[in-house]
Amino acid sequence: MIDATPAVPAGLRRRTVRLRTLLLLLTAFGLVPLALIGAWGVRAALDHQRQTLERSMLSLSRALGSAVESELEGNMSALRTLSYAPSLARGDLPAFYALASDVVRSRPDWAGIILTDASGRLRFKTALPYGATDGRVIDPASLNEVIRSREPTVGTVARGQVQPAAVPVRIPVMVDGQLRYVLSAALKPDRMLAILRRQQVPAGWVVSIHERNDLRVARSVDHERTVGTALSPSTSALLRNAGLDGVGTSYTVDGQEVLTAFTRLPRYHWSVVVGAPTSLLKQMLWRGASVIAAGIVLSLLACVVAALAISRKIVKATSALQQQASRLGTGHPVQVVPNPIHELDEVGRALQTASDLRQDSERERTALLKSLQDALDRAREAGEAKDQFMAVLGHELRNPLAPMVTALDLMDVRDTAAFAREREILRRQVGHMKRLVDDLLDLSRITRGTLAIEKVPVNLATVVHSVLEATQPALKERAGTIAIDVDPEAWIVGDEARLVQVVTNLLNNALRFDPEGEIRVAVRVQDAHALLIVRDHGIGMTPEQTREVFTPFYQAPQPLVRSTGGLGLGLAIVRNIVELHGGNIAARSDGLGCGTTVELRLPAVASAAIPPPATTLPAAVTGRRVLVVDDNVDAAQTVSGLLSALGHDVQAVHHPYAALERFEQNPPEVAILDIGLPEMDGFALAQTLRRRHPHWPGQLVALTGYGAAADRARTREAGFAVHLTKPVDLAQLQQALEPVAPANESGAGQ
């Protein structure tokens, strides 16, 4: 075989260089600038790490300063609340000593409470028995400062007679514009130490809190040994020569050099100092420099290794492209390495583009799924917010209903003859309002279609008359008449309040669309069904409208509909209520201008099967000593007036501290407590009463606007015998006052 390749003269042959040699030369030429850039980067990284450390220490000192200031403010606020106790205002120091002792037991961060008069004379210390005369006041300088300035202050750390080191927090107690007492709380340094220990600081750091005289209150290291000691001279000079915060170098009391960051609290003149040993800082900085330098060296070595590897990988490019093409076919992402061979690189680019397009489609699908999940999460959060809002709204609506119901009961007890019909109407309407408030708390069941209804015998004729009584003001203002034809034997089993809502809605619709003509309302029994028919002579409807009128949010296109407003939910709600009763409803009309007839059909029951009504009031339980505690003055007065009219010895107070004092003077047989009390809720008040009077034989009754199952469970756990939900009727209230109260929930709370 003869080689047809033309021979090239030796002088014209070009010298070739292996790819491996070219890559190694390129790496060598890149070493010098890379090393220079690396050295500059090491220096910049060291400076940046030091600045970052200083900012971190300063941020920590500021955060701790805010926490310390908040802690002092909280203790000051708690002490101020205690100073409002009625026993202190009237000068009943033994009772206030008992109250202060309870407060100290409930606050482990307080070593004790001290009361002095306006001249600085000690009246009592909770750390000593009441009446002890051998007590002395720690830090008298801060006490004199409060007496002189009439302003609260935080004193210096000191040790008492029987207690370890503490910091006095003092407030003036003013009565009629004059200083009557100075109330102080001895704050344990352990509370400030807990603030320090909650912070996750690096090992070797020292954090300390100092009071106004630069004496240590807490220290993260050697706390017990250093409490009450002064700052080191270098640290004291650093704080003295700077502003509210700063960073510098100083020495600890142990002689260790530290990088110090501090923050001062201008209101109380306290300071927070954070110290990091400079040895650790240098070690950290050099460690960072070593890591960066090692990274540069490793990068250079990687470049050399990569240069050697590239030459070997080129020969494998075709096989790699074939593998990536297979991955693209199976839907996996393609990872094509750029190739110096133009043709192979173009193939790789095409594969990469196809893979990117496929991955974009996957990312778009994932984004859509995520947006859908986010929308579901937002909807869930909105539902939870709605449930919470409905619970609070229901509670707030119950509060004004409670005195209304109780006032009606009180009128029934005092005079059973005067305004009997008017009271009956008011009681029926208030009862319907209470049911509607209960429905607000059960809105989630309504939206899920699981709304429960009561199953009691109801006379449909009575329902119609009730609706007519409630709509008398509106009927007097219209020109047309209402013709009533009802069968008094039309009995059904259902929920009277819901049926009143149904009839009211149908009658209002007739009045709305026929403001001047005659409206006919008929109730009759036919084929074991009770029929309610409402007929008007108004604007009428088309056949399409009669089919859609019971659809939620449907609005008829007539101008009258738009002028009268509405969301189109009334008839949809009516249909749901009727279906819950096992019935059906339909609308008929001969066309526009021909009026509308709505017919409601429900299963009827024989009147002979209806049991006689139960008596309204149970046998009265009289002669019990009752204490009513409610910050709503109207509710407290109406309940106490009703119980007094029934023969009970009733006292009403509006603050939990007043209730505690009444228990000390004359414990009642029954205590009716509101849950939403100021400063101390009903649960805390019940626990305090049980703790102070463990052998009290009486019973606790909860009277609250919250009626959910979780609320009733909390009242049981707190020791309440009965849970009453506002508004409460007379029968439930009488049952709650029986000498042997049930241990579980009352029916009022269910």
Secondary structure, 3 states (H helix, E strand, C coil): CCCCCCCCCHHHCCCCCCHHHHHHHHHHHHHHHHHHHHHHHHHHHHHHHHHHHHHHHHHHHHHHHHHHHHHHHHHHHHHHHHHCCHHHHCCCHHHHHHHHHHHHHHCCCEEEEEEEECCCCEEEECCCCCCCCCCCCCCHHHHHHHHHHCCCEECCCEECCCCCEEEEEEEEEEECCEEEEEEEEEECHHHHHHHHHHCCCCCCCEEEEECCCCEEEEECCCHHHHCCCECCHHHHHHHHCCCCEEEEEEECCCCCEEEEEEEEECCCCEEEEEEEEHHHHHHHHHHHHHHHHHHHHHHHHHHHHHHHHHHHHHCCHHHHHHHHHHHHHCCCCCCCCCCCCHHHHHHHHHHHHHHHHHHHHHHHHHHHHHHHHHHHHHHHHHHHHHHHHHHHHHHHHHHHHHHHHHHHHHHHHHCCCCCHHHHHHHHHHHHHHHHHHHHHHCHHHHHCCCCCCCCEEEEHHHHHHHHHHHCHHHHHCCCCCEEEEECCCCEEEECHHHHHHHHHHHHHHHHHHCCCCCEEEEEEEECCEEEEEEEECCCCCCHHHHHHCCCCCCCCCCHHHHHHCCCCCHHHHHHHHHHHCCCEEEEECCCCCCCEEEEEEEEEECHHHCCCCCCCCCCCCCCCEEEEECCCHHHHHHHHHHHHHCCCEEEEECCHHHHHHHHHHCCCCEEEECCCCCCCCHHHHHHHHHHHCCCCCCEEEEEECCCCHHHHHHHHHCCCCEEEECCCCHHHHHHHCCCCCCCCCCHHHC
